[in-house]
Every structure is written in C-alpha cells, then in structure tokens.
Amino acid sequence: MSIIVSSISQGILWAILGVALYLTFRILNFADMTVEGSFPLGASTAVAMIADGVNPFLATAASLVVGAAAGLITGLLYTKGKIPILLAGILVMTACLSINLRIMGSANISLLDQKTIFSLSFLNDLPKYFDGVVLGLIVIAIILSFLIWFLQTELGQAFIATGDNKVMAAAFGIKTDRMTIMGLMVSNALIAFGGAVIAQNNGFADINMGIGIIVIALASIIIGEVAFGDLSLNQRLVAVVIGSIIYRLVLLAVLQLGFSTNDLNLISSIILALAMMVPQARKFLKLEKVLHMGGKAND
C-alpha cells in the first residue's frame, strides 16, 4: 500500500511540471526545451539556499524568480534574436548546466538534517508518504486556481489567442511577442518551482536531474488527454494532474514486473509514444467500423 501512496505522491508533485509545460506545448504550440535547464536550476537554487540556512519557503520562492529569468532569456532569443524556439531553449538549457554548478559548487547537494517545506509539523504527523500527497494537493490546487483565473482574464485570453493564431492576434493589436515571452516566463517559473519542491521531497539536488523531464511532463499531458478525450481548457489542466498520477502508477506496474530503474527513461519514452499513438489508433478503428458497416449496407 505504501508504495502506491508513494507513486500517487510523486504523480501529484510531478504534475506541476505537466501543468507548466501545458502553457507552451498546448497553448503556444511548441515544446520548450528550456524546461530541462530551468527544472534543475530551481532545484539547485532552493537546495543551495536551504543548505546555507535560508528559510525553505523563501528558498522555494526564489526558484520562481530564477525560472522566470530562464524563460525570459529564451523568449528574448526567440522573439528578438529570431533564433528558432527549439534552439533557443537548448541554448538556455545548456547554459543552465554551468549556472547550476556555480550555484551548488558541486554536482549535487544533500538536504540531510535540513528543514524543508516538508518539515511542517502537521505533515510530520501524517503516515509515511502522505506528506507528499497532502502538500502536493495544496500546491497543485493553488497553481490550478491561479492558472484558471489567469486564463479567463483579458491578458490570459490574449495569451490564448496568440497560441491559436499569431497573425490574427497581431491583427487585433495583441503584442504577440510579449505574450510569448510571458508564457515562457510563467511556464519556466512553475517548472523551476516544481524542481525546488521535488528536490526537497527527494532530499537532494543533482546537476543531472533535469535530463528527460520534458518526456515526463509531456507524458502527463498526453495521458490526461487520451484518458478523458474532449475537455474544456480548465478541465484539461485537471486532466494533466490525473494523467501524471496514472503515469506514475504505470511506471510502478512496469517496475513491479522486474524492470530496472536504470530503464526508466526508456520506459517513459515508450509509454509516451504509445499514448500519442492512441488517438490515431482510435481514428483507424472508427474508420474500419464505418467501412465495415458500409460494406454490410451494400450487401
């Protein structure tokens, strides 16, 4: 039972990344590679500050700032420097590797015997792994509430319009470059925040902890969409959270079959690939059914 609770806890915490990436991947219609740099950037910033005696909540808040800065640089490279978004993200992601090493001073930092946001007294009274579930639900509820409110504002609608049709949005007077930069800043701020939270939950930050996290975030989005089909924008954000939990439970089931944890990145890629092929398979089966019914009608 505890291992299932642990997986659910991880699913909720990692859902922060899925929800954050949704802003760029689904609304702005591009996959931002900056996330593989901003995630460990937020983790290293928070953990280094906590190790130096800074209040863990202040250190976690600092991760939002550094993540937004990473998103801002990517946005400026893309909109003002005219560098393709994929390359702009890779450039910032690569730069973050050196920055993270400078922040931590080593390849990793442990939080052993340090107080974190998971050290709150009411969390310590909970059964094992339930602290991650409770705090994760609180955090993700706040993030979802903010995003749902924001996307309904005039600024949020302009942001959505930019992703829907950039040319038409510009014709209506929307500053599309600003909307793109804003989206990258908000997304990477939340990604870095997620890195800070997960690092504290794990008890350490590592220079390589960002490798492959875009696949994990994409898996949450795709699985949520495949599992629930047509949904409103607000419902899709909630579906991403559920998709993240489903993804973690699927990983748990695969590991229980005897696969090594060293294969997690490979397994994650396979799960994502299969999830992305499900809609196409559904269309194919639906077409086959229509053709079959048409054949019967002709007979």
Secondary structure, 3 states (H helix, E strand, C coil): CHHHHHHHHHHHHHHHHHHHHHHHHHHCCCCCCCHHHHHHHHHHHHHHHHHCCCCHHHHHHHHHHHHHHHHHHHHHHHHCCCCCHHHHHHHHHHHHHHHHHHHHCCCEEECCCCCCHHHCHHHHCCCCCHHHHHHHHHHHHHHHHHHHHHHCCHHHHHHHHHHHCHHHHHHCCCCHHHHHHHHHHHHHHHHHHHHHHHHHHHCEEECCCCCCHHHHHHHHHHHHHHHHCCCCHHHHHHHHHHHHHHHHHHHHHHHHCCCCHHHHHHHHHHHHHHHHHHHHHHHHHHHHHHHHHHHHHHC
